[in-house]
Amino acid sequence: MPNLAPNVLHFARLLRAAGLPVGTDRAARAIEAVACAGVDDREGVRAALSCTLLSSHDDRALFEKRFSGRLRDPA
């Protein structure tokens, strides 16, 4: 999983650029969560990222839009 951290950081930056409050602490937790969930299961990756990067249910729609449209291959 050599590209895991850069890809998760890229996604965190996308969310931050869209206005979500995603700090480095959340991005670091997201990397750990995705590593635990594994990158072979897209729904597991989605769950790991949403649990660690979102702070409000109101942010879910924006998260889903970015996840579906721009997430790089985490493998």
Chimera marker file (.cmm) of the C-alpha trace (Angstrom):
<marker_set name="trace">
<marker id="1" x="0.000" y="0.000" z="0.000" r="1" g="1" b="0" radius="0.5"/>
<marker id="2" x="2.713" y="2.495" z="-0.865" r="1" g="1" b="0" radius="0.5"/>
<marker id="3" x="0.258" y="5.034" z="-2.348" r="1" g="1" b="0" radius="0.5"/>
<marker id="4" x="-2.180" y="4.920" z="0.549" r="1" g="1" b="0" radius="0.5"/>
<marker id="5" x="-1.026" y="8.004" z="2.452" r="1" g="1" b="0" radius="0.5"/>
<marker id="6" x="-0.657" y="10.282" z="-0.601" r="1" g="1" b="0" radius="0.5"/>
<marker id="7" x="-4.085" y="9.268" z="-1.883" r="1" g="1" b="0" radius="0.5"/>
<marker id="8" x="-5.833" y="9.780" z="1.450" r="1" g="1" b="0" radius="0.5"/>
<marker id="9" x="-4.082" y="13.138" z="1.857" r="1" g="1" b="0" radius="0.5"/>
<marker id="10" x="-5.178" y="14.113" z="-1.644" r="1" g="1" b="0" radius="0.5"/>
<marker id="11" x="-8.772" y="13.288" z="-0.767" r="1" g="1" b="0" radius="0.5"/>
<marker id="12" x="-8.543" y="15.207" z="2.519" r="1" g="1" b="0" radius="0.5"/>
<marker id="13" x="-7.251" y="18.225" z="0.595" r="1" g="1" b="0" radius="0.5"/>
<marker id="14" x="-10.182" y="17.972" z="-1.823" r="1" g="1" b="0" radius="0.5"/>
<marker id="15" x="-12.590" y="18.063" z="1.071" r="1" g="1" b="0" radius="0.5"/>
<marker id="16" x="-10.745" y="20.953" z="2.721" r="1" g="1" b="0" radius="0.5"/>
<marker id="17" x="-10.752" y="22.907" z="-0.547" r="1" g="1" b="0" radius="0.5"/>
<marker id="18" x="-14.504" y="22.355" z="-0.747" r="1" g="1" b="0" radius="0.5"/>
<marker id="19" x="-14.899" y="23.965" z="2.665" r="1" g="1" b="0" radius="0.5"/>
<marker id="20" x="-14.996" y="21.033" z="5.065" r="1" g="1" b="0" radius="0.5"/>
<marker id="21" x="-12.980" y="21.345" z="8.295" r="1" g="1" b="0" radius="0.5"/>
<marker id="22" x="-10.450" y="18.588" z="7.635" r="1" g="1" b="0" radius="0.5"/>
<marker id="23" x="-7.241" y="19.108" z="9.572" r="1" g="1" b="0" radius="0.5"/>
<marker id="24" x="-4.043" y="17.110" z="9.559" r="1" g="1" b="0" radius="0.5"/>
<marker id="25" x="-5.155" y="15.216" z="12.665" r="1" g="1" b="0" radius="0.5"/>
<marker id="26" x="-8.208" y="13.882" z="10.838" r="1" g="1" b="0" radius="0.5"/>
<marker id="27" x="-6.154" y="13.059" z="7.749" r="1" g="1" b="0" radius="0.5"/>
<marker id="28" x="-3.691" y="11.057" z="9.860" r="1" g="1" b="0" radius="0.5"/>
<marker id="29" x="-6.550" y="9.115" z="11.479" r="1" g="1" b="0" radius="0.5"/>
<marker id="30" x="-8.031" y="8.495" z="8.037" r="1" g="1" b="0" radius="0.5"/>
<marker id="31" x="-4.769" y="6.947" z="6.815" r="1" g="1" b="0" radius="0.5"/>
<marker id="32" x="-4.726" y="4.611" z="9.824" r="1" g="1" b="0" radius="0.5"/>
<marker id="33" x="-8.403" y="3.720" z="9.400" r="1" g="1" b="0" radius="0.5"/>
<marker id="34" x="-8.072" y="2.906" z="5.703" r="1" g="1" b="0" radius="0.5"/>
<marker id="35" x="-4.962" y="0.827" z="6.410" r="1" g="1" b="0" radius="0.5"/>
<marker id="36" x="-6.972" y="-1.173" z="8.960" r="1" g="1" b="0" radius="0.5"/>
<marker id="37" x="-10.012" y="-1.505" z="6.693" r="1" g="1" b="0" radius="0.5"/>
<marker id="38" x="-7.935" y="-2.486" z="3.678" r="1" g="1" b="0" radius="0.5"/>
<marker id="39" x="-8.005" y="-0.942" z="0.244" r="1" g="1" b="0" radius="0.5"/>
<marker id="40" x="-9.606" y="-3.863" z="-1.568" r="1" g="1" b="0" radius="0.5"/>
<marker id="41" x="-13.097" y="-3.031" z="-0.328" r="1" g="1" b="0" radius="0.5"/>
<marker id="42" x="-14.349" y="0.297" z="-1.697" r="1" g="1" b="0" radius="0.5"/>
<marker id="43" x="-17.209" y="0.435" z="0.815" r="1" g="1" b="0" radius="0.5"/>
<marker id="44" x="-14.766" y="-0.202" z="3.640" r="1" g="1" b="0" radius="0.5"/>
<marker id="45" x="-12.598" y="2.652" z="2.389" r="1" g="1" b="0" radius="0.5"/>
<marker id="46" x="-15.675" y="4.907" z="2.148" r="1" g="1" b="0" radius="0.5"/>
<marker id="47" x="-16.690" y="4.029" z="5.715" r="1" g="1" b="0" radius="0.5"/>
<marker id="48" x="-13.185" y="4.539" z="7.104" r="1" g="1" b="0" radius="0.5"/>
<marker id="49" x="-12.860" y="7.914" z="5.418" r="1" g="1" b="0" radius="0.5"/>
<marker id="50" x="-16.299" y="9.155" z="6.370" r="1" g="1" b="0" radius="0.5"/>
<marker id="51" x="-15.861" y="8.127" z="10.013" r="1" g="1" b="0" radius="0.5"/>
<marker id="52" x="-12.583" y="9.961" z="10.316" r="1" g="1" b="0" radius="0.5"/>
<marker id="53" x="-12.972" y="12.961" z="8.004" r="1" g="1" b="0" radius="0.5"/>
<marker id="54" x="-16.557" y="14.088" z="8.568" r="1" g="1" b="0" radius="0.5"/>
<marker id="55" x="-17.589" y="16.091" z="11.590" r="1" g="1" b="0" radius="0.5"/>
<marker id="56" x="-21.213" y="16.681" z="10.618" r="1" g="1" b="0" radius="0.5"/>
<marker id="57" x="-23.959" y="14.735" z="8.891" r="1" g="1" b="0" radius="0.5"/>
<marker id="58" x="-24.547" y="17.882" z="6.834" r="1" g="1" b="0" radius="0.5"/>
<marker id="59" x="-21.178" y="17.286" z="5.140" r="1" g="1" b="0" radius="0.5"/>
<marker id="60" x="-22.151" y="13.809" z="3.865" r="1" g="1" b="0" radius="0.5"/>
<marker id="61" x="-23.464" y="14.914" z="0.442" r="1" g="1" b="0" radius="0.5"/>
<marker id="62" x="-20.276" y="16.792" z="-0.372" r="1" g="1" b="0" radius="0.5"/>
<marker id="63" x="-18.185" y="13.857" z="0.852" r="1" g="1" b="0" radius="0.5"/>
<marker id="64" x="-20.121" y="11.432" z="-1.358" r="1" g="1" b="0" radius="0.5"/>
<marker id="65" x="-19.779" y="13.677" z="-4.395" r="1" g="1" b="0" radius="0.5"/>
<marker id="66" x="-16.016" y="13.957" z="-3.951" r="1" g="1" b="0" radius="0.5"/>
<marker id="67" x="-15.601" y="10.271" z="-3.099" r="1" g="1" b="0" radius="0.5"/>
<marker id="68" x="-17.533" y="9.083" z="-6.126" r="1" g="1" b="0" radius="0.5"/>
<marker id="69" x="-15.994" y="11.504" z="-8.574" r="1" g="1" b="0" radius="0.5"/>
<marker id="70" x="-12.407" y="12.073" z="-7.614" r="1" g="1" b="0" radius="0.5"/>
<marker id="71" x="-10.978" y="9.527" z="-5.241" r="1" g="1" b="0" radius="0.5"/>
<marker id="72" x="-7.767" y="8.124" z="-6.630" r="1" g="1" b="0" radius="0.5"/>
<marker id="73" x="-7.197" y="4.393" z="-6.632" r="1" g="1" b="0" radius="0.5"/>
<marker id="74" x="-5.991" y="3.776" z="-3.049" r="1" g="1" b="0" radius="0.5"/>
<marker id="75" x="-3.960" y="0.677" z="-3.930" r="1" g="1" b="0" radius="0.5"/>
<link id1="1" id2="2" r="1" g="1" b="0" radius="0.2"/>
<link id1="2" id2="3" r="1" g="1" b="0" radius="0.2"/>
<link id1="3" id2="4" r="1" g="1" b="0" radius="0.2"/>
<link id1="4" id2="5" r="1" g="1" b="0" radius="0.2"/>
<link id1="5" id2="6" r="1" g="1" b="0" radius="0.2"/>
<link id1="6" id2="7" r="1" g="1" b="0" radius="0.2"/>
<link id1="7" id2="8" r="1" g="1" b="0" radius="0.2"/>
<link id1="8" id2="9" r="1" g="1" b="0" radius="0.2"/>
<link id1="9" id2="10" r="1" g="1" b="0" radius="0.2"/>
<link id1="10" id2="11" r="1" g="1" b="0" radius="0.2"/>
<link id1="11" id2="12" r="1" g="1" b="0" radius="0.2"/>
<link id1="12" id2="13" r="1" g="1" b="0" radius="0.2"/>
<link id1="13" id2="14" r="1" g="1" b="0" radius="0.2"/>
<link id1="14" id2="15" r="1" g="1" b="0" radius="0.2"/>
<link id1="15" id2="16" r="1" g="1" b="0" radius="0.2"/>
<link id1="16" id2="17" r="1" g="1" b="0" radius="0.2"/>
<link id1="17" id2="18" r="1" g="1" b="0" radius="0.2"/>
<link id1="18" id2="19" r="1" g="1" b="0" radius="0.2"/>
<link id1="19" id2="20" r="1" g="1" b="0" radius="0.2"/>
<link id1="20" id2="21" r="1" g="1" b="0" radius="0.2"/>
<link id1="21" id2="22" r="1" g="1" b="0" radius="0.2"/>
<link id1="22" id2="23" r="1" g="1" b="0" radius="0.2"/>
<link id1="23" id2="24" r="1" g="1" b="0" radius="0.2"/>
<link id1="24" id2="25" r="1" g="1" b="0" radius="0.2"/>
<link id1="25" id2="26" r="1" g="1" b="0" radius="0.2"/>
<link id1="26" id2="27" r="1" g="1" b="0" radius="0.2"/>
<link id1="27" id2="28" r="1" g="1" b="0" radius="0.2"/>
<link id1="28" id2="29" r="1" g="1" b="0" radius="0.2"/>
<link id1="29" id2="30" r="1" g="1" b="0" radius="0.2"/>
<link id1="30" id2="31" r="1" g="1" b="0" radius="0.2"/>
<link id1="31" id2="32" r="1" g="1" b="0" radius="0.2"/>
<link id1="32" id2="33" r="1" g="1" b="0" radius="0.2"/>
<link id1="33" id2="34" r="1" g="1" b="0" radius="0.2"/>
<link id1="34" id2="35" r="1" g="1" b="0" radius="0.2"/>
<link id1="35" id2="36" r="1" g="1" b="0" radius="0.2"/>
<link id1="36" id2="37" r="1" g="1" b="0" radius="0.2"/>
<link id1="37" id2="38" r="1" g="1" b="0" radius="0.2"/>
<link id1="38" id2="39" r="1" g="1" b="0" radius="0.2"/>
<link id1="39" id2="40" r="1" g="1" b="0" radius="0.2"/>
<link id1="40" id2="41" r="1" g="1" b="0" radius="0.2"/>
<link id1="41" id2="42" r="1" g="1" b="0" radius="0.2"/>
<link id1="42" id2="43" r="1" g="1" b="0" radius="0.2"/>
<link id1="43" id2="44" r="1" g="1" b="0" radius="0.2"/>
<link id1="44" id2="45" r="1" g="1" b="0" radius="0.2"/>
<link id1="45" id2="46" r="1" g="1" b="0" radius="0.2"/>
<link id1="46" id2="47" r="1" g="1" b="0" radius="0.2"/>
<link id1="47" id2="48" r="1" g="1" b="0" radius="0.2"/>
<link id1="48" id2="49" r="1" g="1" b="0" radius="0.2"/>
<link id1="49" id2="50" r="1" g="1" b="0" radius="0.2"/>
<link id1="50" id2="51" r="1" g="1" b="0" radius="0.2"/>
<link id1="51" id2="52" r="1" g="1" b="0" radius="0.2"/>
<link id1="52" id2="53" r="1" g="1" b="0" radius="0.2"/>
<link id1="53" id2="54" r="1" g="1" b="0" radius="0.2"/>
<link id1="54" id2="55" r="1" g="1" b="0" radius="0.2"/>
<link id1="55" id2="56" r="1" g="1" b="0" radius="0.2"/>
<link id1="56" id2="57" r="1" g="1" b="0" radius="0.2"/>
<link id1="57" id2="58" r="1" g="1" b="0" radius="0.2"/>
<link id1="58" id2="59" r="1" g="1" b="0" radius="0.2"/>
<link id1="59" id2="60" r="1" g="1" b="0" radius="0.2"/>
<link id1="60" id2="61" r="1" g="1" b="0" radius="0.2"/>
<link id1="61" id2="62" r="1" g="1" b="0" radius="0.2"/>
<link id1="62" id2="63" r="1" g="1" b="0" radius="0.2"/>
<link id1="63" id2="64" r="1" g="1" b="0" radius="0.2"/>
<link id1="64" id2="65" r="1" g="1" b="0" radius="0.2"/>
<link id1="65" id2="66" r="1" g="1" b="0" radius="0.2"/>
<link id1="66" id2="67" r="1" g="1" b="0" radius="0.2"/>
<link id1="67" id2="68" r="1" g="1" b="0" radius="0.2"/>
<link id1="68" id2="69" r="1" g="1" b="0" radius="0.2"/>
<link id1="69" id2="70" r="1" g="1" b="0" radius="0.2"/>
<link id1="70" id2="71" r="1" g="1" b="0" radius="0.2"/>
<link id1="71" id2="72" r="1" g="1" b="0" radius="0.2"/>
<link id1="72" id2="73" r="1" g="1" b="0" radius="0.2"/>
<link id1="73" id2="74" r="1" g="1" b="0" radius="0.2"/>
<link id1="74" id2="75" r="1" g="1" b="0" radius="0.2"/>
</marker_set>
